[in-house]
Amino acid sequence: MHSGKNDSELWIAFLKGDQQVLSLIYLLHVNALFDYGCRISGDHDLIKDCIQDTFFTIIKNRKTLSPTDNVRLYLFKAFKRKLIRELQKKPRFLQMDTETAGRFELNFLKSFDHAELEVTEEQKERLSGALNTLTLRQKEAIYLRFIRGMNYHDISVIMDLNYQSARALIHRAVGKLRDTLHGESEFFSRALLFIFRCCRT
């Protein structure tokens, strides 16, 4: 019934009272939301609960919601806000970064096992070390930009930054990786290319 409709059309159908269409929106975005949540927290049950709560809140507030041409942005923002709020209730997170609750994982190296990029364990470790020189905010920005393919505007909204700050954050992160890996073997330039071009889920 709803095949062929884009996100914004599905969203409008939902706002008009079609409750079933929200299930399709859920199926279209749940894997990306779960992956994003796993970068922030290792508590998979909590992540799943927060995704469910995000959609329950949408159903509850349907009559007050507005049309949007970027459903993914709306969902990412709402889900992140809910997840961070729940994480901050945990004592061990109280003194940590209010935006990331203390962590943001970039698990690029797992994908090398399925790529045509031959790497040694030592090279994996060195690249992992380079990625770990990034700040939590830089890691999140890199993930949203290169893994999720979001533009600077979307990243600025999700991370509560202005547009120029979002651009600067990503440019600094990329520059830091280049500086860290400068002078290394050809592998590193190919690895960076792989990260920024191929590692999409």
Legacy VTK file of the C-alpha trace (Angstrom):
# vtk DataFile Version 3.0
C-alpha trace
ASCII
DATASET POLYDATA
POINTS 201 float
0.000 0.000 0.000
2.786 2.403 0.947
5.524 1.027 -1.300
7.141 3.730 -3.395
6.464 6.510 -0.913
9.432 8.421 0.431
10.053 9.210 4.097
8.291 12.561 4.090
5.199 11.090 2.405
5.105 8.262 4.920
5.451 10.777 7.728
2.543 12.841 6.408
0.418 9.689 6.125
1.210 8.948 9.765
0.351 12.490 10.867
-2.991 12.122 9.101
-3.819 9.097 11.245
-2.332 6.096 9.465
-0.787 4.357 12.488
0.388 1.339 10.488
2.702 3.417 8.345
4.867 4.085 11.379
5.817 0.398 11.340
7.314 0.905 7.891
9.200 3.995 9.045
10.480 1.916 11.967
11.696 -0.874 9.679
13.432 1.626 7.405
15.439 3.194 10.227
15.733 0.773 13.148
19.033 -0.813 12.055
20.736 2.565 11.622
19.416 3.758 14.992
20.630 0.590 16.696
24.079 0.885 15.112
24.317 4.521 16.192
23.281 3.590 19.716
25.910 0.849 19.883
28.601 3.446 19.190
27.460 5.355 22.277
26.677 2.500 24.670
27.360 -1.198 24.979
24.009 -1.776 26.683
22.062 -3.316 23.811
18.897 -3.803 25.840
18.879 -0.138 26.792
19.425 0.863 23.168
16.486 -1.262 22.026
14.312 0.174 24.809
15.220 3.734 23.808
14.377 3.049 20.173
10.997 1.661 21.225
10.419 4.616 23.559
11.277 7.033 20.742
8.534 5.566 18.572
6.068 5.350 21.464
6.636 9.056 22.075
6.010 9.780 18.406
2.705 7.908 18.569
1.741 9.707 21.770
2.528 13.144 20.335
1.289 12.553 16.798
-1.297 15.337 16.853
1.295 17.944 17.829
4.033 16.874 15.394
4.836 18.801 12.220
5.593 17.560 8.698
9.281 17.021 7.950
11.287 16.332 4.829
14.032 14.650 6.890
12.580 11.834 8.974
15.989 10.269 9.556
17.302 13.468 11.115
14.256 13.725 13.371
14.636 10.108 14.526
18.388 10.324 15.133
17.997 13.497 17.156
15.080 12.186 19.236
16.721 8.805 19.812
20.067 10.278 20.826
18.410 12.659 23.269
16.516 9.778 24.896
19.532 7.467 25.050
21.829 10.091 26.545
19.185 11.011 29.110
18.893 7.365 30.186
22.676 6.884 30.296
23.104 9.970 32.457
20.892 8.363 35.098
23.585 5.753 35.639
26.055 6.776 38.396
29.188 5.936 36.390
28.168 8.381 33.650
27.335 11.356 35.830
30.786 12.932 35.551
31.244 12.169 31.862
30.654 14.114 28.675
27.020 15.169 28.534
26.868 14.700 24.766
28.363 11.209 24.463
28.030 9.818 27.983
31.715 8.930 27.971
32.295 6.952 24.770
31.860 6.806 21.051
33.156 3.750 19.236
34.435 3.645 15.663
34.638 -0.055 14.884
35.956 0.270 11.359
38.513 -2.486 11.725
35.911 -5.260 11.771
35.083 -4.434 8.164
38.615 -5.055 6.956
38.031 -8.785 7.268
35.546 -8.559 4.386
37.420 -6.066 2.223
39.948 -6.522 -0.531
42.379 -4.589 1.624
45.170 -6.815 2.890
46.245 -5.783 6.355
48.403 -7.218 9.077
47.466 -7.253 12.728
50.147 -4.635 13.366
48.658 -2.344 10.726
45.196 -2.777 12.237
46.557 -1.804 15.629
48.318 1.262 14.250
45.241 2.442 12.409
43.141 1.805 15.494
45.582 3.924 17.462
45.200 6.760 14.964
41.404 6.621 15.219
41.672 6.654 18.993
43.541 9.962 18.896
40.254 11.593 17.902
38.059 13.139 20.561
34.632 11.658 21.264
32.981 14.488 19.369
35.305 14.064 16.395
34.539 10.344 16.280
30.817 10.979 16.316
31.086 13.600 13.582
33.212 11.268 11.428
30.638 8.501 11.901
27.682 10.678 10.972
29.455 12.187 7.967
31.209 9.200 6.423
29.273 6.180 7.677
25.766 7.639 7.670
26.430 10.057 4.815
24.827 13.012 6.596
25.432 16.579 5.499
26.865 19.286 7.735
23.441 20.699 8.537
22.135 17.359 9.826
25.286 16.791 11.853
25.000 20.248 13.394
21.419 19.512 14.474
22.183 16.099 15.963
25.288 17.336 17.772
23.846 20.712 18.827
26.410 22.711 16.863
26.143 25.552 14.415
26.847 24.766 10.774
30.378 26.186 10.704
31.323 24.376 13.915
30.166 21.075 12.430
32.293 21.639 9.322
35.302 22.637 11.410
34.924 19.627 13.697
35.008 17.194 10.775
37.840 18.978 8.987
39.930 18.932 12.169
39.229 15.217 12.633
40.253 14.347 9.081
43.315 16.552 9.368
44.293 14.905 12.623
44.092 11.450 11.053
46.179 12.573 8.099
48.792 14.096 10.394
48.916 11.021 12.608
49.379 8.695 9.640
51.697 10.998 7.684
54.787 9.255 6.417
53.410 5.775 7.004
53.142 3.089 4.362
50.793 3.166 1.395
48.420 1.024 3.432
47.318 3.966 5.529
46.202 6.123 2.625
44.306 3.161 1.199
42.838 2.426 4.618
41.585 5.983 5.020
40.041 5.802 1.577
38.343 2.570 2.600
36.986 4.089 5.800
35.568 7.180 4.125
34.199 5.474 1.029
33.325 1.856 1.706
32.535 1.392 5.378
28.772 2.031 5.240
26.197 -0.097 7.069
LINES 1 202
201 0 1 2 3 4 5 6 7 8 9 10 11 12 13 14 15 16 17 18 19 20 21 22 23 24 25 26 27 28 29 30 31 32 33 34 35 36 37 38 39 40 41 42 43 44 45 46 47 48 49 50 51 52 53 54 55 56 57 58 59 60 61 62 63 64 65 66 67 68 69 70 71 72 73 74 75 76 77 78 79 80 81 82 83 84 85 86 87 88 89 90 91 92 93 94 95 96 97 98 99 100 101 102 103 104 105 106 107 108 109 110 111 112 113 114 115 116 117 118 119 120 121 122 123 124 125 126 127 128 129 130 131 132 133 134 135 136 137 138 139 140 141 142 143 144 145 146 147 148 149 150 151 152 153 154 155 156 157 158 159 160 161 162 163 164 165 166 167 168 169 170 171 172 173 174 175 176 177 178 179 180 181 182 183 184 185 186 187 188 189 190 191 192 193 194 195 196 197 198 199 200
